[in-house]
Amino acid sequence: MTLSPPPVATAPARHGIDVGRLSRLITRERAAYAAERPRSAALAEEARAHWHDGVPLHWMTDWGLPFPLFVAEAHGSTLIDVDGHTHVDFCLGDTGSMFGHAPAPVVAAIEAQAKRGMTAMMPSALVPEVGRLLAARFGLPFWQITMTASDANRSVIRWARAATGRPNILIFDGAYHGAVDDTHVRLKDGAPILRPGLMGQVWDLREHTRVVPFNDLAAVEAALADGTVALVLTEPVMTNIGMVQPAPGFLEGLRRLTRAAGTLLAHDETHTISSGPGGYTRLHGLEPDFFVLGKPIAGGLPAAVWGFTEAVAKAMTAAREATPGYSGMGTTLTANALAIAAMRANLTEVMTDAAYAHMIALADRLAAALEAVVARRRLPWVVTSVGARVEFMLSPTRPANGGEAALIGDAEIEGALRLALIRRGVVITPFHNMMLIAPTTTRADVDRLVDAVDAILGEVVA
Ligand SMILES: Cc1ncc(COP(=O)(O)O)c(C=O)c1O
C-alpha cells in the first residue's frame, strides 16, 4: 500500500496544497478571526487568570485557533459564539451532541426531572423502562451506567478480568477508548510501546495490555494463544486515528477467535453509533459479549452505558460473590435521575429510525460532494464514512490499520482549513477532519460546508 509521504516543511507543495499560498491564507485568517471576535478574545484573557491553559479542559485549546471560540448558545446544528457569529456545527461536541444541541425532548425531560431531584444514589422510577429500551435496541439483556465512555470501558476491562480470572487485554494499534490507562499502548516497529506523550504514567502498561494491528487475524490469534487474555476491546470501525474500516470478514473472524480462546469481546460503539439506531453491531448482526456507548446516549448530558450477555452477567455475579468487599468500581453521581430521564427521552424521541434515515442520507450526500471536490481539485485525498460520520484524509489510499493511518495527516493544512471554515460559518472537528450529520442538519447546511471547503481549497491547491 502506498501512503502519502510525511510533511516536509520546506517543500513547495504538500498533499496537493501550495505551501506558500497556505501560509498566506493562515496569516490572513488568523488576523481576521481575532479581529472579528473581541468578546471571545476578552473572555480568553480573563479565563487565563484561574483556568490552567485558560480553559476548564485542556483539549479546548486543541482547535489551533488564535484563542478559543467561546460559545453563547447552541441549538440543533447551530452554534452561536459570544460575538454573535452563527455557525453550522458539524463537530457537535465530537459526538456528545450528535443528535443536535439541546434536543427539545431531552431538555424537557431534564427540566421536569431537575425539579423532582437530580441525584439520590437510589434508582428512579424510570430505571426499569430505560433498561428495557437498551435491551430492545442493542440486543443485550443486561446493562450498567457510568458517567463517560472512558468510565464504561474501564468498567468493562475490570469486570472482564474479574469474570474470566485472566489478567491481560488486547487492543488494536492506534485505538482510542478514552482516558483509560490500560489502553494507552501502541506498536512501533512491531513492538509495543507506551503511547508517546503520556504524562504522570508510572506503570509499564505493556505488562497487561497486548496490541496488534487492526485487520490482522493471524496476529490476534497469536496474541490470544496462551489463554491469558480476558478481553479484546475494539471499535468495529477504527475512528480515532482517522478512519480504518474492517476488512471483509475481519470482525467475524475476531468473534470466532475470541470465542475459541475463551476471551470476551467488547465493541466500543461510542463513535460508530453513527452507523444506525443499534450501532454498527446491530446493523451487521455482530455478537460481542459487551457493548459500550458513551457520549450521545443521553442527548448531550454526561452518561454512558455498557451492556453484556447473560453468560457474562453470570460470571460477573460469581466473581462478585467470590470477592466480597469494595470492588474498586463505580462513582457517586453515576446513573443519577437526570441522566436516566435524559436517556429515556433521547432513546424514545430523538435517536429514532427516522432521525437516522435523515442523517445517513445527508452524510452520503456530503461524502459524495466532498469526493467530487477532491476529484475536481485533483487532490490526493480520500473521503471515508461510517453512517452519519464523514471524514477526509490527506492520503491517496485508505489505511488498513492504525500504523498506516498514523502516517497520514498534516496538522498545518488541516488546522488552516478548520480555521478558514469557522470564518465562513462552519465548524468541523479538530481531530482528523471529522463531520457529523445530526437530525437537525439540512441539505443547505451540507451544501454550505461543501462550498466553503471548495472555495478554501481553490485558494490553496498547488
Ligand atoms: C471510541 C471511544 N471510546 C471512548 C471514548 C471516551 O469518551 P469520553 O471522553 O466521553 O470518556 C472516546 C472518545 O473520543 C471514543 O472515541
The ligand as a MOL file (V3000), in Angstrom:
LIG
                    3D

  0  0  0     0  0            999 V3000
M  V30 BEGIN CTAB
M  V30 COUNTS 16 16 0 0 0
M  V30 BEGIN ATOM
M  V30 1 C -14.3420 5.0230 20.8130 0
M  V30 2 C -14.2610 5.8920 22.0270 0
M  V30 3 N -14.4310 5.3550 23.2300 0
M  V30 4 C -14.3780 6.1020 24.3390 0
M  V30 5 C -14.1340 7.4570 24.2790 0
M  V30 6 C -14.0730 8.2680 25.5280 0
M  V30 7 O -15.1710 9.1110 25.6390 0
M  V30 8 P -15.2120 10.1530 26.8470 0
M  V30 9 O -14.1290 11.1270 26.5800 0
M  V30 10 O -16.5700 10.7570 26.7450 0
M  V30 11 O -14.9950 9.3850 28.0920 0
M  V30 12 C -13.9440 8.0580 23.0480 0
M  V30 13 C -13.6690 9.4910 22.9270 0
M  V30 14 O -13.4230 10.0380 21.8880 0
M  V30 15 C -14.0120 7.2650 21.8890 0
M  V30 16 O -13.8300 7.7740 20.6730 0
M  V30 END ATOM
M  V30 BEGIN BOND
M  V30 1 1 1 2
M  V30 2 1 2 3
M  V30 3 2 2 15
M  V30 4 2 3 4
M  V30 5 1 4 5
M  V30 6 1 5 6
M  V30 7 2 5 12
M  V30 8 1 6 7
M  V30 9 1 7 8
M  V30 10 2 8 9
M  V30 11 1 8 10
M  V30 12 1 8 11
M  V30 13 1 12 13
M  V30 14 1 12 15
M  V30 15 2 13 14
M  V30 16 1 15 16
M  V30 END BOND
M  V30 END CTAB
M  END
